[in-house]
Amino acid sequence: MDFINVTPSEALYTVNDDKSEQAIAALQELGLRPKSLSGCAKVSVIGGGINGVPGIMARIVEALSSQNIQILQSADSNTTIWVLVKKEDMVQSLRALHAKFELHR
């Protein structure tokens, strides 16, 4: 399994797979040495009521780790938390999150 270690002197970002070659070329032109990991999917938890509610990220991690799904990257805003997972784990991730947050009700 490929894993990218990030130190404080590095930046990590996502682009669509079909744009990755263009992004890598642009960064190389700037004298940088980018690394890439293709075949990922972004899975989001969205809700106006999650702002300031403790434990949402912990529940996401619990749901995915219980299914042995590796979280490659995460980010949040006032209404959204998203995680990056391997593309082959996308459907299982969605099912795990739906079950954890009881979205089937």
Summary of the structure (lengths in Angstrom):
residues: 105
radius of gyration: 15.6
end to end distance: 35.5
largest distance: 51.9
contacts: 222
relative contact order: 0.18
helix: 38%
strand: 17%
